[in-house]
Every structure is written in C-alpha cells, then in structure tokens.
Amino acid sequence: MSMSSNSAGVSTSSRAEQNAAPIATAILRHAPDAGLDGILQKLRSASPSPLPVSLPPTVVIKPNLCDIVSWEAGVTTDPAWLAVLAEELRTIRSDVRILVVESDAISAYKSFRSCDETFDRLGYREIARAKGIELINLSNTESIEISLEGIPLPVLVSELFLEEFYFISIANLKVHGYEYMTGILKNSLGLLTGSDLTPMHPYLPRLISQLHRLCPPDLCIIDGRIGLEGHGPILGDPVVVNAVVFSNDALAADVAACKLMGIPPQEVPHLGETAKNLGRELPEVTLPADIQPHSFSFHTPDHRAILLKFANRRIHRSSEMFMNTWINRFLRFKSEPVKFATEAIPKLVRRLYAK
C-alpha cells in the first residue's frame, strides 16, 4: 500500500474499489494465560484469515500511544505486540524492515506528549532493540502539506507514506468524548506530523474518513483484552473484555469494536462518514457465541453540546472564509479591474459549462 496525494486534494482507492482480497474479520476470545502468541496461533487457523501471505520490503506499524500510560490501564498499545508481530512477519518475509511510527501530540487534556519519551517509558525502545525494529517519530521526519476534501485547513503528513509498505494499525477498545468510541479509524490521526490537532477537532469525522482513504490499514488489530470506559480516551476506567479483533478492513474492525462495547455503530460520527465516503453501508458484524458484549459506560454528559460547539465552529469558519474570499476579490478588482476581469471571466465560464 502507498499513499497518493497532491496539493489540491487526494485521490485514492479503497480496498473494495481495488478488488482486493475479500473482507476477513476475526473476533477471538483471549485466554489470559495464553499470551499474545496464543491469540496469533488462533488467528492463523481462522478462515478466511486477515493475515498476509506475502509482504513488500517494509512494514509500518502504528500503535495507539496517546499518552504515557501503561497498557494495563486500557489506554495505550501493549509493546509486547511488537515482538509477536515481528516474529510473525519474518516467517512471511525474513528480510522485512519493520517500522513503528507515532507522532508528538498535544492530548485532549492539553498536555504535550513526546513520542520519543513515550517510546522510552512504555518499553518500546527496549523491545525494538531486541527485535531489530526501527522506531520513527513522524514529527521529526520530512513532511508534505496536503489538502483533504471538506477540510478547510492544510494537513501535514510524513513523506514516509509516499513509499510502498504493508500497514498495520493497532488500536484499543475505548470510549471517546468527541466521537463516542475510538478504534482503528481514529488511530490514523497519529499519522499527522503536527502535534496540535485542536483546530481540526470540529472536522474530526471528515478528517478521519479522508485519512482512511489516504492510507487504509492492511491489517487492523483492536486489543480488547482490557478496554477503557467512562472518561475516555485517557482518564477512564479499565474494563476486562478478553477479546481481540483482527481484520483487513478498518470499518469492519471498528464496527466489531462497537459490538463489543455495546455502542450502536450508527451513533459514531466518523463511522458513518467513512462508510459514506467509501460508498458502503456499515458492515454487519456478529460476535462469536463465546464472547459476550460489555455495556461500556460513557461519562461525557455534554457530548451533544460538544458536537453543537463543533458545528458552530464549522459555520463560523465557513463564514469567515466566504467573507475573506469576497473581500479579496473586491480589493483585487478595485486595484486592477481589467486584469481581474480577464482572469475571472474564463473561470466563471468554465464553472458554468463544466460537465
């Protein structure tokens, strides 16, 4: 998989549009004494399995490292995934280059999170050294500025994503104050190299949807051994679920996560936006008989107020851009009326008669 983009917008193809492998989703019960090796052993026998049969030279793994908090709290990705995935990937291609990527960030609670410090304090650095894995702070890489449809602000992504690679996204099973839940699709926000995404918050559903079109994961893993309910995505309470979702489709993986949390998928804004953007319906996902859903508590009573605030911000931003555009046109016309007319008339004609 690789990313294709330009400064004017983005043009990509989804898995379905590329006629790729059919969607394969496995929701597996995890026995705590079996370890992650045990859950991967179950996955190998799943039919069809979302595991790849071949690999390009590079694999990129994006964990969920939203704060410097241990994975046992249900907030971040267990670094043990690096070791078991490295072993699995090298049975498929022995010379594969494995990169683990994350960006610096300012969290939802306005605290700065250093990606490099996170790698150090959560044990990623130690495992990476032992397993020959490269850790990449995307905020320190060369970036390109792109525009995404429906997002009035430019976004920065690493040039790394212009290359060919196999993409693995690992998320947690968590509630979220803005989007109700966070899984694979929202994990893609960590691909942006800018640390402060606050100005993007009013556009989260569209931004998440567009980032998925830009860089869809090839393998999705939602670690639901321990989930997070209450005040997500960081300050909530851990809840034991003992289930892991594997899929080659991010939308199906997140719908499965919703089923595990007792959250109606249609109430998650970015799931509906992503399905619409892909020209799909929300997929039907059924939990196995040996896995029971948990009704995750959601302690954000002002969720509707947050959505209303974001809607007001979008309207304000659109009005501001509209006014600035027409003021700019007026000033250009006032200073150079002939030049303005000769440039504006052909554009107007093209718009009126464009097919």
N, C-alpha and C positions, 0 to 999 in steps of 0.2 A: 504494500500500500504506500502511496505517496500523496502529498498534498499539492493541489494545483490552484493557483490564485493569480490575481492581478490587482493593480491599484484601484481599479474601478469596481471590482466586485469579485465574486467567487463562482467558479463553475466546476462542479464535482459530480460524481455519480455515486449513488447509494449501492449497497450490496445487491438489492433486488434489481436495480437498473443495469448492473453489470452482469446479470445472470450468473452470479457466483453460486457457491455451494448453498444448498437449502438451509434454512434456519435450524440450528440444533441447539436446544436448551436442556440442560440437566440440572435438576434441583435435588441435591443429595443431602441425606442426613449424615451429620458428622458425629462419630463416636469419639469423645474427648481423649480416650486412651490410644486412639489410632494415629493421632498426629496428622499433619498435612500430607505426609506420604500416603497415608491410608485413604484420604479423600481423593487423591490423584489416581490411586490404584482403582478405585470405584469408577472414576471418570473414564479411564481407558476402556472399560468394558461397556460404557454407555453406547447405545445405538439409536440414532447416529451420534457420534462424538464430535464436540466442537473443537477438539484438539487438531492441530495442523498435521498434515502428512509430509510436508516439505517446508523449508524456510529459506528466505533470502539471507544474504550475509549478515544483516543487522536485525536485532530485535530490540524494540523500545518498550520499556515497562513504565507505566505511570501509576504509582501508588497514590493513596489519599493521605497526605501529610499536612492537614490543615492547621495543626498546632503541635507544640512539643508536649504531647500527652501519650502515655503508653497505650498500646493496642488493647490491653485488657480492660480499659475504660470504654471501649467501643467507639473511640474517636478516630484513630489512625490505623494504617495498614500494618499488620504484623510483619516485621522484617524477615521472619522465617520463610515467607513466600519466596524471597529471592533465592534461597538455597534450593528449595524443591523445584522451582521453575527452571533454574539454571541446569539442574541435573536432567530434567525432562527435555528441555530444549536441545541439550547436547547429545541426547540419544537420537534426535532427529537430524541434527547437523553438528558435527563435532567442532567445527571451526567457527561457530556462530559468535558474533560480537554482541554482547548484551549491555544495553544502556538503561539505567534507571534515571528518570527525569522528574524534576519538580521545580517550581519557581519560588522566589521570595514572595511574601504576601503580607498584606495588612488584613487581619481577620475580621470577621463580622463584629467583633468586640473592640475594633480599632487598635489592636496590639500588633506590632510588627513581628513577623515570623521569618527568621533567616533560614533559608533552605539548607545551607551548609551546616548550621548549628543543629538543625533538625536531623540531618543525616548522622551527625556525630552522636547526639544524645539519645537517639532512639535505636542505636545499634546497627544502622545501615552500613556505616563505614567499615566496621569490623567484618561483617558478612561479605561485603563487596570485595575486600582484600582477599579473604579466604577463598572466594569462588571465582575470582577473575572477572568481576563485574565493574563497569565504569559508572560512577555517579556523576550526573550532569545537573548543574544549577542553570536552568534555562535563562534566568535573569542575567547571567554573565556571558551568554552566547550572542553572536551576531543576530540581530533581529531585522525583520522586514515589516513595513507598515502596510496593512491591507484594509479594505473596506468590505463590510458584510452587509448584505441586503437587509434593510429595515433597521440598521444600527447607525445612528447619526454621528457616532464617534469612531475614529480610526482605532484599530487594534494592532498590537504588536505580537508577532509570533516568531519563533526561532527559525533560522534558516535550516536547522537540522531537519525540519519537517518537509523540506523540498526533496529530500532523498528517499530512496526506496527502503522500506523496512516493514517488519511484521510488528503490529501494535497490540500490546496487552494492557488493558486498563483494569486496575484492582480498586474496588470501592468497598465501603462499609454500608451496613444496614442502619440508616439514621433518619430521623425526622429533621426538618429544616424550617426555620421561622418564615422564610420568604416563599419557598417552593413546596412546602409540606413534607417532601422527602428528598433525600439526595442519594444518588447512586452512581451508575456508570456515566450517564449523560452529563450530569453536573460536574463530575470529576474532570471533564475536559477543560474547565476553566483554568486549571493549573497549567495548561499548555501556553497560556498567555504570559509573556515575559514581564509585563508591568506588574508592580507589586500592589498598587491601589486600584481595585476594581469598583470602588464605590460609585463613580459616575455611571457605571454600566448596570447597576442594580435595577433601575426601572425597566431595563430591556432584557432581563435575565432569560425569560422563556425563548425569545427570538435569538439571543446570543448563543445560548446553549444549543439550540436547534441548528444554527448556522455553523457552529464549531463542529457539530457532529457530521454535517455534510462535508465539511472541510477535511476532517481527519477521523473517520469512523474506526473504532477498535476492531481488530480481527478476532481477539479473544477477550471476553468480558468475565471478570471474576468478582462476585459480590460475597465477601466474607461475612456471613451471618452467624458465625459461632457466637459472637457477642454483638448485639445491636445497641442502639442508643435511642432512648425515648425521652420525652419531656422537653427540656430546653435545648434542642439541637441547633446547630450541628456540633457543639463543643461542650457546653455546660450541662448536658443532660445526664440521665441515669442509665447505667449499663443494664441490659437485659439479655439473659441467655436464651438463644434460639437454636443453636447447634444445627444450622443448615448452611450450605454453601451453594451459590448459583453459578453455573458456568454456561456461557452462551457465545455464539458468534454473531449475535445481534444485540446492540445496546438497548433498543426499545423493548425487546422481549425480556432482557435481563432485568430492566427496571420495573416492568410490569410484574415479573415474578417477585421482585423485592416488595412491591406494594402488596401483593397477595400475602407474603409472609408477615407484613406489618399490619394487616387489616385496614389498609388505606385504599379507597377506590381510585384506581389509576386515572380515571377521567377528571378527578379533582386536583391533579398535579399539573400546574400550568405548562411546564416545559415538555411533558409527555405528549399532551395534545398538540402543542405547537410543532414538535418533532414529527409526529405522525402526519400532520397536515403538510408539512414541508416535504416529506417523502412521498406524499400521495398514498398513504396507507391508513388503515384502521388500526386502533390499538389491538395488539395480538391477544388471542385467547391463551391464557396460561392456567394450568390446573396443577395444584400441589399434589405430590405423591401421597399415598394413603398413610405413610409412616411419618409424615411431617404435618404438624398442626400449626395454623397461623396464630400469631400473637396480636392482640389488640394494643398497639403502641399508643401510649398517651402522648398528647400533643399540647404542651403548656405554653401556647402562644395565643391567648385570647384575642389579641389585637391583630390577628392575621389579616382579616378583611380590611382593617384600617391601613395596614402596610401596603396592601395591593392598591387601595384607593390613593394612597400617597404617591405610589409609583406611577399610577395613571395620570395624576395631576402633574407630576414632573414631566412625563412624556408630552402632555398637551402644552405645557409651558415651553419645553424645548422646541417643539414643532412651531409654536407661535413665534418664538424668538428667531428661529431660522428663517421663517417666512418673512418677517419684518426686515431682517438683515439683508435678505436677498433683494427685496424691492427697494430698500434704501440704497443698496449698492448699485442697482440698475439706474435709479434716478440720478445718482451722483455721476455715473458714467455718461448718461445721456446729457446731463447738464454741461459737463466739461467737454465732451466730444460727440455732439449729436449725430454727425454724419457717419463717423466710424461706428458708433453704437448701432445705428440703423442698418448699415451694410452688414454687420455681423449678426444682428438679431433676426432680421427678416429671413435669411436662409434657414436658421434654426427653427423658426416658427413654421415655415413651410414644411420642413422635414417632419415635425411633430404632427402637423395636420394631416399629412398624406402618408405617414408611415404605415406600413402593413405588417 
